[in-house]
């Protein structure tokens, strides 16, 4: 992970009090527990939002307390978790699989890169916002009766953040099927420069930096979450994303 980016806003200069913001978020204040602890809390706690302190809200929201877990929604029927080392093609295959099947896709840079555009990368507030927004997306997808959600992650069993993130995603699933992709370094370095990758992942546009990360990842161990053996294991080094998606769909 990289060094802290933009600082958190000064609470004294905000119109909304820190206490009200805390109650709205339904979690500990940003300055409290660390980001990993917040991720663990997000897995356990229902999403609770208070709007009693906000004036001039209309309709059913006015003065009410919204509790997403009041009427428990069923989990997703299935999460298709695509894992593998950086630049192996997880997002490209996920996009192709979503196009073939109509399933929803949450790729692993969607939320972090969006947050980075506002607060800068890798700060404590960045990680907490990633947790909060991911949780809201999962809540919303479940409430919207999403049948199958494709999730991509460069999962390393040695990284506590990766493990906590995957635990959060899997806590919403009735069934998890893991697809593990692999390709040699030279293939992944080529894929790191593809237009598709750079258009969807702003953080990878500094090619010298992102290539360095792909190389550095060779020293890390990647795999599948504990207790969830891969349903499909695929060397996609010579496969297009569309061909890989076709093979994966047939196996799932």
HELIX and SHEET records of a PDB file:
HELIX    1   1 UNK A   11  UNK A   13  5                                   3    
HELIX    2   2 UNK A   18  UNK A   25  1                                   8    
HELIX    3   3 UNK A   35  UNK A   44  1                                  10    
HELIX    4   4 UNK A   59  UNK A   61  5                                   3    
HELIX    5   5 UNK A   90  UNK A  101  1                                  12    
HELIX    6   6 UNK A  110  UNK A  119  1                                  10    
HELIX    7   7 UNK A  124  UNK A  143  1                                  20    
HELIX    8   8 UNK A  160  UNK A  170  1                                  11    
HELIX    9   9 UNK A  185  UNK A  191  1                                   7    
HELIX   10  10 UNK A  195  UNK A  200  1                                   6    
HELIX   11  11 UNK A  202  UNK A  204  5                                   3    
HELIX   12  12 UNK A  207  UNK A  216  1                                  10    
HELIX   13  13 UNK A  217  UNK A  219  5                                   3    
HELIX   14  14 UNK A  241  UNK A  251  1                                  11    
SHEET    1   A 2 UNK A  48  UNK A  50  0                                        
SHEET    2   A 2 UNK A  65  UNK A  67 -1                                        
SHEET    1   B 5 UNK A 104  UNK A 106  0                                        
SHEET    2   B 5 UNK A 148  UNK A 153  1                                        
SHEET    3   B 5 UNK A  78  UNK A  83  1                                        
SHEET    4   B 5 UNK A 176  UNK A 182  1                                        
SHEET    5   B 5 UNK A 230  UNK A 235  1                                        
END                                                                             
